[in-house]
Amino acid sequence: MTEEELKSVVDNLLQMQNNNEYNFQLLQARIDMLQKQLDDLNDVREVFRLPKPENQNRDAFEQIN
């Protein structure tokens, strides 16, 4: 392997690392945005007191025997 080839390989590796870091930042920003949306939706559910998903099909009044 010549010196030029080695330099090219190192440059490619550094560029790949830089791309990975950039993509990670993009993904982290999207994750943060989705988390904020989930928090906002939970706030809306609290405001309107929407039922939790596991209680949606429950009878309005449960009978006690």
MIMI-180194 format. One record per residue (C-alpha): residue number from 0; residue in one letter; x, y, z. Coordinates in nm, 4 decimals. Layout:
# residues N
{r NUM; 'a'; {X; Y; Z}}
...
This chain:
# residues 65
{r 0; 'm'; {0.0000; 0.0000; 0.0000}}
{r 1; 't'; {0.1421; 0.3339; -0.0990}}
{r 2; 'e'; {0.1389; 0.6450; 0.1122}}
{r 3; 'e'; {-0.1282; 0.8014; -0.1105}}
{r 4; 'e'; {-0.3529; 0.4977; -0.0746}}
{r 5; 'l'; {-0.3093; 0.5066; 0.3022}}
{r 6; 'k'; {-0.3978; 0.8771; 0.3103}}
{r 7; 's'; {-0.7051; 0.8058; 0.0984}}
{r 8; 'v'; {-0.8160; 0.5262; 0.3321}}
{r 9; 'v'; {-0.7680; 0.7471; 0.6392}}
{r 10; 'd'; {-0.9580; 1.0322; 0.4739}}
{r 11; 'n'; {-1.2440; 0.7962; 0.3884}}
{r 12; 'l'; {-1.2567; 0.6638; 0.7439}}
{r 13; 'l'; {-1.2643; 1.0153; 0.8877}}
{r 14; 'q'; {-1.5382; 1.1151; 0.6451}}
{r 15; 'm'; {-1.7423; 0.8083; 0.7425}}
{r 16; 'q'; {-1.7011; 0.8926; 1.1108}}
{r 17; 'n'; {-1.8081; 1.2512; 1.0450}}
{r 18; 'n'; {-2.1155; 1.1282; 0.8528}}
{r 19; 'n'; {-2.2042; 0.8909; 1.1353}}
{r 20; 'e'; {-2.1830; 1.1701; 1.3911}}
{r 21; 'y'; {-2.3980; 1.3973; 1.1732}}
{r 22; 'n'; {-2.6583; 1.1248; 1.1210}}
{r 23; 'f'; {-2.6599; 1.0550; 1.4942}}
{r 24; 'q'; {-2.7317; 1.4227; 1.5618}}
{r 25; 'l'; {-3.0191; 1.4164; 1.3112}}
{r 26; 'l'; {-3.1646; 1.1024; 1.4679}}
{r 27; 'q'; {-3.1297; 1.2453; 1.8185}}
{r 28; 'a'; {-3.3119; 1.5627; 1.7123}}
{r 29; 'r'; {-3.5972; 1.3536; 1.5677}}
{r 30; 'i'; {-3.6150; 1.1417; 1.8821}}
{r 31; 'd'; {-3.6320; 1.4575; 2.0936}}
{r 32; 'm'; {-3.9083; 1.5953; 1.8690}}
{r 33; 'l'; {-4.1084; 1.2705; 1.8964}}
{r 34; 'q'; {-4.0659; 1.2698; 2.2746}}
{r 35; 'k'; {-4.1996; 1.6251; 2.2911}}
{r 36; 'q'; {-4.4975; 1.5263; 2.0751}}
{r 37; 'l'; {-4.5694; 1.2322; 2.3055}}
{r 38; 'd'; {-4.5506; 1.4584; 2.6079}}
{r 39; 'd'; {-4.7854; 1.7065; 2.4404}}
{r 40; 'l'; {-5.0328; 1.4291; 2.3532}}
{r 41; 'n'; {-5.0238; 1.3052; 2.7113}}
{r 42; 'd'; {-5.1000; 1.6591; 2.8267}}
{r 43; 'v'; {-5.3966; 1.6745; 2.5864}}
{r 44; 'r'; {-5.5238; 1.3414; 2.7160}}
{r 45; 'e'; {-5.5056; 1.4761; 3.0703}}
{r 46; 'v'; {-5.6890; 1.7943; 2.9748}}
{r 47; 'f'; {-5.9725; 1.6056; 2.8088}}
{r 48; 'r'; {-5.9434; 1.3079; 3.0418}}
{r 49; 'l'; {-5.9454; 1.0632; 2.7543}}
{r 50; 'p'; {-5.9485; 0.7021; 2.8695}}
{r 51; 'k'; {-5.6325; 0.5013; 2.8729}}
{r 52; 'p'; {-5.6159; 0.2546; 2.5817}}
{r 53; 'e'; {-5.6545; -0.0476; 2.8118}}
{r 54; 'n'; {-5.9833; 0.0952; 2.9464}}
{r 55; 'q'; {-6.1482; 0.1839; 2.6160}}
{r 56; 'n'; {-6.3618; -0.1310; 2.5857}}
{r 57; 'r'; {-6.4567; -0.1527; 2.9513}}
{r 58; 'd'; {-6.8229; -0.1317; 3.0490}}
{r 59; 'a'; {-6.9341; 0.2087; 3.1710}}
{r 60; 'f'; {-7.0235; 0.0719; 3.5163}}
{r 61; 'e'; {-6.8873; -0.2511; 3.6489}}
{r 62; 'q'; {-7.1311; -0.4666; 3.8454}}
{r 63; 'i'; {-7.0267; -0.5689; 4.1951}}
{r 64; 'n'; {-7.1757; -0.9026; 4.3048}}
